[in-house]
Amino acid sequence: MNFASPPTVSRFRRATGHVVLIGIVVFGATEEPAAQQVVPLTIENIQTRNRGVNDVNLSPDGKSVAIVASTDAGRGIFVASTAEGSAAPQLWTVGGSLSWFPDSRRIAFANGGDLWTVGMTATGAASTAPPAPVRLTNDRQDERAPVVSPDGKYVAFYSTRSGAQDIWVVPANGGASLQVTRNAMALDDPRFAPAWSPDSRSIAYISNSAEYWSDDLWSVDVETGATRQLSRDLMASTVPSWSPDGKSIALLCTSKRGYWYEDLADLCIVDVATGAERTVAMQIHGTDWLHSQHVAWSADGKTLIFPYLERGSIQLWSVPAAGGVATRMSHLTGSLRSFDVAAAADRIAIVQAGPTEGPDVYLVDGRGGVPRQISAFADKWDGLAAPEEISYRSFDGLYIQGFLYRPPGWQPTGRYPALVQVHGGGTNSYLQTLNLLEQYLASKGYVVLAINYRGGSGFGRAFQDLGVNDWASGQALDAASAGEFLKAQPWSNGKVGIYGYSYGGIQTMAAIARAPDVFDAAVPMAGIYDFGDAYTNADRLGRIFTKTGHGGAPAEQPAVYGRSNTLARMKNIRTPLLVMHGEADVRAPYRQYLSAVDTLKAYGKTFESHSFAGEPHGFRVPANRIELYKRLESFLDRYLRVSAMQ
């Protein structure tokens, strides 16, 4: 979960993001159909272009939809009518992280680290003569995650101006901000957003103020500032969602007494008056996907709508709030990235991306039916082909899902180098979505197999449990088995490499240390190679993930930390490798890279190394992302291309 994000252009999250755009935009300018142009599949384009939809928000009356999208001109907020046959989305304003006012006539949004509001014209459509945006905040501390109160009088938001992640409120028409929480969340943990109660008197939020390791559900009375801890036993994974009657709060969660699962979470309901917690009984789980998703209520409070990940595809599901059989609502190709439900729950907007299609918005009628695409922002990439979903047998007889990318013009009688891609996140999954790096490497003549190793999500709890207290062990052997599978294919040129970022970097190094004869080249990026050491200097999320994944702290579980320790096994490595890392990384601390380099030198291994100054876990500078992957390609070419393709 927390070791998942590769250094591509960052994805917008409704709960956490703020947007900075430079330049002048015209309110109401129609987005040209530039998305229809065919974009060459190059590393430069992959790392600098991010055209497509980042988030979607339906107006309370369901008549309009606001879309946060990236275009050639930058990222902005577009608006469209939800009526069938309406015009294409039009540019509304520069910014992101938006929230509608209850009258469906105005939004609050973030831009440049501050909060703003902007209205619409009386027709309900964007206009060339709109009201000017009104600034709500203006200080040196970034504000994020604005949420308008149901009565439209206030905007709640998070800011670090107090020295922690705290909630503030500002009058919707301007005025001084008021701090309403104290030390609500650790400074380095900006995952969540505030959630107003239906009567606008309280805000529900996630806090670790009771205990450093906990993500508890709390509420604060906005007028008095009185706070109350609502939950005791659950570990929250998503932003709270109030029931229409204000008596209950739903969210995805796991139990504090168990493993901190990602992407297969329980759907929990907390009674606001008593704090009683219950898990909604159903045959599946919910998916928070890196804490970026949420749960929605139907208008009558009888039904809950939530995302669920299954075999690499995230779709939208529904279940009775009282518990029962969950049923699937969406059947779009690929994976859901975000969704929003109109207040009457009669209309749902979904951002979806497929293996060859970028993210765009689809409208679904609450009664069901055929989804209707209403945006066309995503790039059309040249030469993409959907990968084949396959399985292969691993070291202990279990079958592992994989996605096989073949080069253009692939012939069964040819001879091709192959690559194993290991995804980040550990308990996450490789998604059936737009995975451009694998597409690019396939376009350059590689057969690429992206695998969903044990411990990941989307295959049921028992499969995910295989990773508990066994990090980088059986998982690494799944990767090694994939390498052996590829080498045994009649089209193989006899050379197989492996690469991955974040937990994928962990897996890459673990595989070549535990199965030293399988791979001919390896590129671990932003990995952890000694979890016991990382536990002492990672950020909060990294420490929580490490502690729960190992069943306790290093002193409490030395054998488990010994099992996951790859640094202690580097003497076994025989594979040439290129190790890379960001020097400002605190999720996978930079010291991991330094220790790996020192150890590889001490053992006289064949390796190259490169670090990037100032880069955190997810690289921010496009030029550095380009260099990272150009180095990866050059290294793999050197060791895996033994002759020209036949």
C-alpha positions in Angstrom: 0.0 0.0 0.0 2.4 2.6 1.2 5.2 1.5 -1.1 3.2 1.7 -4.3 3.6 4.9 -6.3 6.1 5.0 -9.1 7.6 8.4 -10.0 5.2 9.2 -12.8 3.1 12.4 -13.1 1.4 12.5 -9.7 -2.3 11.5 -9.6 -4.8 14.0 -8.1 -6.5 12.9 -4.9 -9.7 14.6 -3.8 -8.6 14.2 -0.1 -5.1 15.6 -0.4 -4.3 17.5 -3.5 -3.7 21.1 -4.3 -2.9 22.4 -7.7 -0.6 25.0 -9.0 -1.0 26.2 -12.5 0.8 29.0 -14.3 -0.7 30.9 -17.1 -4.0 32.6 -18.1 -7.1 30.6 -18.9 -10.4 31.8 -20.3 -13.5 30.8 -18.3 -15.9 28.9 -20.6 -13.3 28.1 -23.3 -14.3 24.8 -24.9 -11.7 22.1 -24.7 -10.5 21.3 -28.2 -10.5 17.6 -29.2 -6.8 17.5 -28.9 -7.1 14.2 -27.0 -7.7 12.5 -30.3 -4.2 13.2 -31.5 -1.9 10.1 -31.5 0.9 10.6 -29.0 4.2 8.8 -29.7 5.1 6.3 -27.0 8.4 7.7 -25.6 9.8 7.9 -22.1 9.7 11.7 -22.5 6.0 11.7 -23.3 5.1 9.2 -20.7 6.8 11.3 -17.9 5.7 14.7 -19.0 2.2 14.2 -20.5 -0.7 13.6 -18.1 -3.8 14.4 -20.2 -6.9 12.9 -18.8 -9.3 13.2 -15.9 -8.0 13.2 -12.3 -11.3 13.5 -10.4 -15.0 14.1 -10.8 -17.7 15.8 -8.6 -21.4 15.8 -9.3 -23.4 18.8 -8.2 -25.9 18.2 -5.4 -28.8 18.5 -7.8 -27.2 16.1 -10.2 -27.6 18.4 -13.1 -23.9 19.4 -13.5 -20.6 17.6 -13.2 -17.3 19.3 -12.4 -14.2 17.5 -13.8 -10.6 18.0 -12.7 -8.7 17.3 -15.8 -5.1 17.8 -17.2 -4.8 19.2 -20.6 -2.0 20.6 -22.8 -2.6 24.0 -21.1 -2.3 22.5 -17.6 -4.8 21.2 -15.0 -8.1 22.9 -14.5 -11.8 22.4 -13.5 -14.2 21.8 -16.4 -18.0 21.7 -16.1 -20.7 19.9 -18.2 -24.4 19.3 -18.0 -25.4 15.7 -17.2 -28.3 15.9 -19.6 -28.0 13.6 -22.5 -26.9 15.3 -25.7 -25.2 18.2 -23.8 -22.1 20.0 -25.0 -18.6 18.8 -24.2 -17.1 19.9 -20.9 -16.0 23.5 -20.8 -13.2 25.1 -18.8 -14.5 26.7 -15.7 -11.4 27.7 -13.7 -7.9 26.9 -12.9 -7.5 24.7 -9.9 -8.5 21.3 -8.3 -9.7 19.6 -5.1 -13.2 21.0 -5.4 -16.4 20.9 -3.4 -19.9 22.1 -4.5 -22.1 24.5 -2.6 -25.5 23.0 -1.7 -27.3 25.3 -4.3 -25.2 23.7 -7.1 -24.3 27.2 -8.3 -20.8 27.6 -6.9 -17.7 25.6 -5.9 -14.9 26.0 -3.4 -11.5 24.8 -4.8 -7.8 24.9 -4.2 -5.2 26.6 -6.4 -1.7 27.7 -5.7 -1.9 26.5 -2.1 -4.9 28.7 -1.3 -8.6 28.3 -1.3 -11.1 30.1 -3.7 -14.7 30.1 -4.7 -16.3 30.7 -8.1 -19.9 30.7 -9.3 -21.7 29.7 -12.4 -24.1 31.7 -14.6 -27.9 31.4 -14.1 -28.2 28.9 -17.0 -26.2 26.3 -15.1 -23.5 26.2 -17.8 -20.1 27.8 -18.1 -20.0 31.2 -19.7 -17.5 33.6 -21.3 -18.5 36.2 -18.7 -18.5 34.4 -15.3 -18.1 35.8 -11.8 -14.5 36.2 -10.9 -13.0 33.7 -8.4 -13.0 34.9 -4.8 -10.0 34.2 -2.6 -10.8 32.7 0.8 -7.3 32.2 2.2 -4.0 33.9 1.6 -1.0 32.8 3.6 2.3 30.9 3.3 0.9 27.6 4.5 -0.7 25.4 1.9 -4.4 24.7 2.4 -6.0 21.5 0.9 -9.1 19.4 0.8 -11.8 22.1 1.0 -15.3 20.9 1.9 -18.3 23.1 1.9 -20.8 22.8 4.8 -24.2 21.4 3.9 -25.8 24.8 4.8 -23.3 26.6 2.5 -22.0 28.9 5.2 -18.5 27.6 5.8 -15.6 25.8 4.1 -13.6 23.3 6.1 -10.1 22.5 5.1 -6.8 21.1 6.2 -3.7 23.2 6.8 -0.3 22.7 8.4 -0.1 26.2 9.8 -0.5 24.8 13.3 2.5 22.5 13.0 0.3 19.5 12.4 -2.4 18.3 10.0 -5.4 20.3 11.5 -8.8 21.3 10.3 -9.8 24.9 9.9 -13.0 26.6 8.8 -13.5 29.8 6.9 -16.7 31.7 6.1 -17.8 30.9 2.6 -18.1 34.5 1.7 -14.7 35.4 3.1 -13.3 36.2 6.5 -10.9 35.0 9.2 -10.1 31.3 9.4 -10.8 29.4 12.7 -8.8 26.4 13.8 -11.2 23.6 15.0 -8.8 20.7 15.8 -5.5 20.5 17.7 -2.8 18.0 16.5 -5.4 16.0 14.6 -2.9 14.1 12.5 0.9 13.8 12.1 2.5 16.5 10.0 3.8 14.0 7.4 0.4 12.3 6.9 -1.9 14.3 4.6 -4.2 11.5 3.5 -7.7 12.5 4.6 -10.3 15.2 4.2 -12.9 16.7 6.7 -16.5 15.5 6.6 -19.3 17.7 7.6 -22.4 16.3 9.4 -25.7 16.9 7.6 -26.7 19.6 10.1 -23.4 21.5 9.6 -22.7 21.4 13.3 -19.9 18.8 13.4 -17.0 17.6 11.4 -15.9 14.0 11.3 -12.2 13.4 10.8 -9.4 10.8 11.1 -6.9 11.4 13.8 -3.9 9.7 15.5 -4.0 12.1 18.5 -5.1 9.3 20.9 -2.2 7.0 19.9 0.6 7.5 17.3 -0.1 4.2 15.5 -3.8 4.6 15.3 -6.1 6.1 12.7 -9.3 6.7 14.8 -12.6 8.3 13.9 -13.2 11.6 15.7 -15.7 14.4 15.6 -15.5 18.1 16.5 -18.2 20.5 17.4 -17.5 23.5 15.1 -19.0 26.1 17.5 -17.5 24.9 20.8 -14.4 23.1 19.5 -15.2 20.1 21.7 -13.8 16.9 20.3 -14.9 13.3 20.8 -13.2 10.0 19.8 -15.9 7.9 18.1 -14.0 4.7 17.3 -11.7 2.6 19.4 -11.0 -0.7 17.6 -10.9 0.1 13.8 -8.1 1.5 11.7 -9.6 4.0 9.2 -8.7 3.7 5.6 -11.0 6.4 4.0 -12.6 9.7 4.5 -15.7 9.4 6.8 -19.1 9.4 5.1 -22.2 10.6 7.1 -25.5 8.8 6.7 -28.3 11.1 5.5 -29.9 11.2 8.9 -26.6 12.0 10.6 -26.8 9.1 13.0 -24.0 6.9 11.4 -20.7 7.2 9.7 -19.4 4.7 7.1 -15.9 4.2 6.0 -13.5 1.5 4.9 -11.4 0.1 7.7 -9.4 -2.8 9.2 -9.1 -4.0 12.7 -6.4 -2.7 14.9 -5.9 -6.2 16.2 -4.9 -7.6 12.8 -2.9 -6.9 9.8 -3.1 -3.4 8.2 -4.5 -4.6 4.9 -4.6 -2.4 1.9 -7.3 -2.6 -0.8 -9.3 -5.4 0.8 -10.8 -3.6 3.7 -14.0 -4.0 5.8 -16.9 -1.7 5.3 -17.5 -0.3 8.8 -20.3 1.7 10.3 -19.9 3.7 13.5 -22.9 4.9 15.6 -22.3 8.6 16.2 -24.1 8.7 19.5 -22.6 5.6 21.1 -19.4 5.0 19.2 -20.5 1.4 18.5 -18.7 -0.1 15.6 -19.9 -2.8 13.3 -18.7 -4.4 10.1 -21.2 -4.7 7.2 -21.5 -8.4 6.5 -21.0 -9.2 2.8 -19.2 -11.7 0.6 -16.5 -9.3 -0.6 -14.4 -6.4 0.8 -14.0 -2.8 -0.1 -11.0 -1.1 -1.8 -9.6 2.2 -0.6 -6.8 2.2 -3.2 -4.0 4.0 -1.4 -6.6 5.8 0.8 -7.9 7.7 -2.2 -11.4 6.2 -2.4 -14.5 6.6 -0.2 -17.9 5.1 0.6 -21.3 6.7 -0.4 -24.8 6.4 1.0 -28.0 6.1 -0.9 -30.5 9.0 -0.3 -32.6 6.8 2.0 -29.6 5.6 4.0 -30.4 1.9 3.2 -27.6 1.2 0.7 -23.8 1.8 0.6 -21.8 2.3 -2.6 -18.1 1.5 -2.7 -15.2 0.4 -4.9 -13.9 -3.2 -5.0 -10.8 -4.6 -6.5 -10.9 -8.0 -8.1 -8.2 -9.6 -10.3 -6.7 -6.3 -11.2 -9.9 -4.5 -12.0 -11.6 -1.9 -9.7 -15.4 -1.6 -10.2 -18.2 0.0 -8.2 -20.4 -2.2 -6.0 -23.4 -1.8 -3.7 -24.6 -3.5 -0.5 -27.4 -3.0 2.0 -26.2 -0.9 4.9 -27.6 -3.6 7.2 -25.5 -6.2 5.5 -26.3 -8.8 2.8 -25.2 -9.7 -0.7 -23.1 -7.1 -2.4 -23.7 -6.7 -6.2 -21.7 -5.1 -8.9 -22.9 -1.8 -10.3 -20.2 -0.9 -13.0 -18.9 -3.1 -15.8 -16.5 -0.8 -17.5 -13.2 -2.0 -19.0 -10.2 -1.4 -16.8 -10.2 0.1 -13.4 -12.1 2.9 -11.6 -10.0 5.8 -10.4 -12.6 7.8 -8.6 -16.4 8.2 -8.4 -19.1 10.5 -7.1 -22.7 10.0 -6.3 -25.4 12.7 -6.7 -27.3 13.5 -3.4 -30.4 11.7 -4.7 -28.2 8.7 -5.7 -29.9 8.7 -9.1 -26.8 9.5 -11.0 -23.2 8.3 -10.6 -20.1 9.6 -12.2 -17.1 7.4 -12.7 -13.5 8.1 -13.8 -12.3 4.9 -15.5 -9.1 4.0 -17.4 -8.4 0.8 -19.4 -5.3 -1.0 -20.6 -5.2 1.1 -23.8 -7.5 4.1 -22.8 -6.6 6.9 -20.4 -8.9 8.2 -17.7 -12.2 9.8 -18.7 -15.7 10.3 -17.1 -18.7 8.1 -17.5 -22.2 8.7 -16.2 -24.2 5.8 -14.9 -27.9 6.0 -14.1 -28.7 4.9 -10.5 -31.2 2.4 -11.9 -28.6 0.8 -14.1 -28.1 0.7 -17.9 -25.3 1.6 -20.4 -22.7 4.0 -19.1 -22.4 7.2 -21.1 -18.9 8.8 -21.7 -19.0 12.5 -21.3 -15.4 13.6 -21.6 -12.6 12.9 -24.0 -9.5 14.4 -22.3 -7.2 11.4 -22.3 -4.4 11.1 -24.8 -4.5 8.4 -27.5 -1.2 6.7 -27.3 0.5 5.2 -30.4 0.8 1.5 -30.7 -0.8 0.3 -27.5 -2.1 -3.3 -27.3 -4.0 -4.8 -24.3 -1.9 -7.3 -22.5 -2.9 -10.9 -22.2 -4.1 -12.1 -18.8 -2.3 -15.3 -18.0 -1.3 -17.4 -15.0 1.9 -19.3 -14.2 2.7 -21.9 -11.5 4.9 -20.7 -8.7 7.5 -22.5 -6.6 4.9 -24.1 -4.3 2.3 -25.0 -6.9 0.1 -21.9 -6.5 -0.9 -20.1 -9.7 -0.1 -16.4 -10.0 -1.9 -13.9 -12.2 0.2 -12.1 -14.8 -0.3 -9.6 -17.6 1.8 -10.4 -20.7 2.8 -7.6 -23.0 4.2 -8.7 -26.4 6.3 -6.7 -28.8 4.7 -5.4 -32.0 4.9 -8.1 -34.7 5.6 -10.8 -32.2 6.3 -14.2 -33.7 6.3 -17.5 -31.8 9.4 -18.5 -33.8 11.3 -15.3 -32.8 13.8 -14.9 -30.0 13.0 -12.2 -27.4 14.4 -10.9 -24.2 11.9 -10.9 -21.3 11.2 -8.8 -18.2 9.4 -9.4 -15.0 7.6 -6.4 -13.6 6.9 -6.4 -9.8 4.3 -3.9 -8.7 4.6 -1.5 -5.7 2.5 -1.5 -2.6 3.0 -5.1 -1.4 -0.6 -5.6 -0.5 -1.8 -3.7 -3.5 -2.2 -5.1 -7.1 -1.1 -4.5 -10.6 -4.2 -3.0 -12.2 -5.8 -3.5 -15.6 -5.3 0.1 -16.5 -3.0 2.3 -18.6 0.5 1.0 -17.7 2.7 2.9 -20.1 6.1 1.8 -19.0 5.3 -1.8 -19.7 3.8 -0.8 -23.1 6.9 1.2 -23.9 9.3 -1.7 -23.0 7.2 -4.0 -25.1 7.4 -1.6 -28.0 11.2 -1.8 -27.8 11.2 -5.6 -28.3 10.8 -7.0 -24.8 8.2 -9.5 -23.6 7.0 -8.1 -20.3 5.2 -10.1 -17.6 3.7 -8.0 -14.8 2.7 -10.2 -11.9 0.3 -10.1 -9.0 2.4 -11.9 -6.4 1.1 -13.4 -3.2 0.1 -11.0 -0.4 -1.5 -8.7 -2.9 -5.1 -7.6 -3.1 -7.9 -8.7 -5.5 -7.7 -12.5 -4.9 -9.4 -12.8 -1.6 -8.2 -12.6 2.0 -6.6 -16.0 2.1 -4.3 -15.1 -0.8 -3.5 -11.8 0.9 -2.7 -13.5 4.1 0.2 -15.4 2.4 2.2 -12.2 2.8 1.6 -11.8 6.5 4.9 -12.0 8.4 6.6 -13.2 5.2 7.5 -10.1 3.3 10.0 -10.3 0.5 10.3 -14.1 0.9 7.6 -16.2 -0.8 6.7 -13.0 -2.7 10.3 -12.9 -4.1 10.1 -16.5 -5.1 6.8 -15.8 -7.0 8.9 -13.3 -9.0 11.7 -15.8 -9.5 9.1 -18.4 -10.7 7.9 -15.8 -13.3 11.5 -15.5 -14.5 11.9 -19.2 -14.8 8.5 -19.4 -16.7 9.7 -16.8 -19.2 13.0 -18.5 -19.8 11.3 -21.8 -20.5 9.2 -20.3 -23.4 10.3 -21.4 -26.9 10.6 -17.7 -28.0 13.0 -16.8 -25.2 16.5 -15.6 -26.1 17.6 -17.0 -22.7 17.8 -13.6 -21.0 15.3 -12.3 -18.4 15.5 -9.1 -16.3 13.4 -7.9 -13.4 12.5 -4.3 -12.3 10.2 -2.5 -9.9 9.7 0.7 -7.9 9.0 1.1 -4.2 7.7 -2.3 -3.0 8.6 -3.4 -6.5 12.2 -2.3 -5.7 12.0 -4.3 -2.5 10.9 -7.4 -4.5 13.5 -6.9 -7.2 16.4 -6.9 -4.8 14.8 -9.7 -2.8 14.4 -11.9 -5.8 18.0 -11.7 -7.0 19.2 -12.4 -3.5 17.0 -15.4 -2.9 17.1 -16.9 -6.4 20.5 -15.8 -7.7 20.5 -17.9 -10.8 17.3 -16.8 -12.4 17.8 -13.2 -13.6 20.3 -11.7 -16.0 19.7 -8.1 -15.0 17.8 -6.3 -12.3 16.8 -2.7 -11.6 15.5 -2.1 -8.0 14.3 1.5 -7.5 13.3 3.2 -4.2 13.3 0.0 -2.3 13.8 -1.1 1.3 16.4 -3.8 1.9 16.5 -3.9 5.8 13.0 -3.2 7.3 14.5 -3.2 10.8 16.5 -0.2 9.9 13.8 1.5 7.9 11.5 1.2 10.9 13.7 3.6 12.8 13.7 6.5 10.2 10.8 6.1 7.8 7.8 8.5 7.8 4.6 7.6 9.8 2.9 5.6 7.1 6.1 3.7 6.3 6.6 2.8 10.0 2.9 1.7 10.5 3.0 -0.5 7.4 6.3 -2.0 8.4 5.3 -2.7 12.0 1.9 -4.3 11.1 3.4 -6.2 8.2 5.9 -7.8 10.5 3.6 -8.4 13.4 5.3 -5.8 15.7 8.5 -3.8 16.1 11.9 -5.3 15.3 12.6 -6.1 19.0 9.3 -7.9 19.2 9.6 -9.9 16.0 13.4 -10.5 15.2 12.7 -13.7 13.3 10.2 -12.0 11.0 12.5 -9.1 10.3 15.2 -11.5 9.6 13.1 -13.3 7.0 12.5 -10.0 5.1 16.1 -8.7 5.4 17.6 -8.7 2.0 20.7 -6.7 3.0 21.8 -9.7 4.9 21.5 -11.9 1.8 23.3 -9.6 -0.7 26.3 -11.8 -0.6 24.3 -14.3 -2.7 23.6 -11.9 -5.6 25.1 -12.9 -8.9 22.8 -10.7 -11.1 24.2 -7.5 -12.5 22.0 -4.7 -11.1 21.3 -1.0 -11.3 20.0 0.4 -8.0 18.4 3.9 -7.9 16.8 6.1 -5.3 15.7 9.6 -4.4 17.8 11.4 -1.8 14.8 13.0 0.0 12.9 9.7 0.2 11.4 9.1 3.7 8.9 6.4 2.8 11.7 4.1 1.7 14.5 6.0 3.5 17.5 7.1 1.5 19.7 5.3 4.0 18.5 2.0 2.5 20.1 3.0 -0.8 23.4 4.0 0.9 23.5 0.7 2.9 22.8 -1.3 -0.3 25.6 0.4 -2.2 28.1 -0.1 0.6 27.1 -3.8 1.0 27.3 -4.5 -2.8 30.7 -2.8 -2.9 31.9 -4.8 0.1 31.0 -8.0 -1.6 32.5 -7.0 -5.0 29.2 -7.3 -6.9 28.6 -6.2 -10.4 26.4 -3.2 -10.1 25.7 0.5 -10.9 24.0 3.0 -8.7 22.5 6.5 -9.1 20.7 8.7 -6.7 18.6 11.9 -7.4 19.1 14.9 -5.2 16.0 16.4 -3.6 13.6 13.7 -4.9 11.1 12.1 -2.4 9.5 8.7 -2.8 7.5 9.8 -5.8 9.8 11.8 -8.1 8.6 15.4 -8.7 10.9 16.7 -11.4 10.0 15.4 -14.9 13.7 15.5 -16.0 14.6 13.2 -13.2 11.8 10.7 -14.0 13.0 10.7 -17.6 16.6 10.1 -16.6 15.5 7.3 -14.2 13.8 5.3 -16.9 16.3 6.0 -19.6 19.0 4.6 -17.3 16.7 1.6 -16.7 16.3 1.0 -20.4 20.0 1.4 -21.2 21.0 -1.0 -18.4 18.5 -3.7 -19.5 19.5 -3.4 -23.1 23.2 -3.9 -22.2 22.6 -7.2 -20.4 19.6 -8.7 -22.1 20.0 -8.1 -25.8 22.3 -10.9 -27.0 21.6 -10.6 -30.7 19.3 -8.9 -33.2 15.7 -10.2 -33.2 15.1 -13.0 -35.6 
